[in-house]
Amino acid sequence: MKEASIGNIYRLDGRVPLEAAIPFGLQHVLAMFVANLTPIVIIAGAAGFDKAMTAMLVQNAMFVAGIATLVQLYPLWKVGARLPIVMGVSFTFVTAICFVAANFGYGAVVGAVLVGGIFEGTLGLLAKYWRRFISPIVSSIVVTTIGFSLLGIGIRSFGGGYSDGYGSLDNLFLGTVTLVTCLLFSSFAKGHYKQLAVLVGLVVGYVVAFGLGKVNLSAVFAGNIFALPAFLPVAPEFNLGAIISVGIIFLVSAAETIGDTTAMAVVGLKRDIKEREISGSLACDGFCSSVAALFGCSPITSFSQNVGLIAMTKVVNRFAIMTGAVAMIIAGMFPPIGAFFASLPDAVLGGCTIMMFGSIMVSGIQMMSRLQMTQRNVTIAALSFSLGIGTTTASENAIWHVFPQIVQDVFSGNCVAVVYVVAILLDTFLPANMEVEKKEAEEEVLEPAIDNH
């Protein structure tokens, strides 16, 4: 048996002393802790759940994220990439799931995620046949739109959520303190500590909120200290409109996962991604999302911030990352942890998420900036944004009333779904050589003029 060595933390495989592995694993947990749990809190608020139900879903989210990370690290059959990918609850679905929860109930959310996860998992196993259809321009447009769609949710939390005190001075003060803390820590912290800016902002905001009497800790000290995650806390309901709405976003999430997995191989392992790694990563995303649905959670996906952390630290050892996954699973068995996070005031959450949501939109813009903005790409982006954002905001979505109910259920108020469909259609049917055709057309116009002279 090979001797454990601290030097193995920079290798995908190899034994690492446990006392050395744990800090690196926990670092990954801390980097994604807030981002993993925030979507659940936002969705629970939109669904009208009380603090007890929110705490239970938070507990389940930690447990499922840990399980999904283990599957990515140590695959089951063809499910999992065998790469140091950290999984968590996805922000990508927040807008669509809030829409479904508000219109069809949370049971429809569970049913849609259950079906959508199986759909994405199956697509993952067949990735080599369809991956070429999701081009970089489509991915960048969709990521930008996701960031845009989340901005309103962030501001809603910043002002106090759906409480009667929305927009009060207390809430605005709390949100501002949290936001400024995140900004300062992100600007002045050194190295990989910058990744903890959101966590530090949350802690500072929480302390200030506690001092202002805005925190109720009664649920933290009530009930059992240890409990297994609740299975099927909400029974699934299968609504076609909800399934299509969420299913479309699974395709969007698949594009993001391809990007994260590719980036992991390039920045972490200094090599190109392998087809089986893409396939395994997508299959894990999908099937683990279906498992998440059974625990009442929204879909699970790879976390970009952890890819960034690996890019900075170069720590890619699977065993080291596994210790973080185990920590998440253990945390998911202690209800007070979930109750503590559920007691977080909306304004503090908003102060953290405003920066995160803005970063998602900017990431999409950066993705577009790396592409050659040909006439074709400009046309795809311009029409996708105009139709997607315009038709879901104009006249409070009244423009959709002429369409069948199923179309309204999927697209009315869901700008990400509209943008994605428009971008895919344009990317599929627009000619690949628009610049050449434009040049040829100009030459045809000029030739008669030259002949006349």
Secondary structure, 3 states (H helix, E strand, C coil): CCCCCHHHHHCCCCCCCHHHHHHHHHHHHHHHHHHHHHHHHHHHHHHCCCHHHHHHHHHHHHHHHHHHHHHHHCCECCECCCCCCCEEECCCCHHHHHHHHHHHCHHHHHHHHHHHHHHHHHHHHCHHHCHHHCCHHHHHHHHHHHHHHHHHHHHHHHCCCCCCCCCCHHHHHHHHHHHHHHHHHHHHCCHHHHHHHHHHHHHHHHHHHHHCCCCCCCCCCCCCCCCCCCCCCCCCCCCHHHHHHHHHHHHHHHHHHHHHHHHHHHHHHCCCCCHHHHHHHHHHHHHHHHHHHHCCCCCEEECHHHHHHHHHHCCCCHHHHHHHHHHHHHHCCCHHHHHHHHCCCHHHHHHHHHHHHHHHHHHHHHHHHCCCCCHHHHHHHHHHHHHHHHHHHHHHHHHHCCCCHHHHHHHCCCHHHHHHHHHHHHHHHCCCCHHHHHHHHHHHHHHHHHHHC
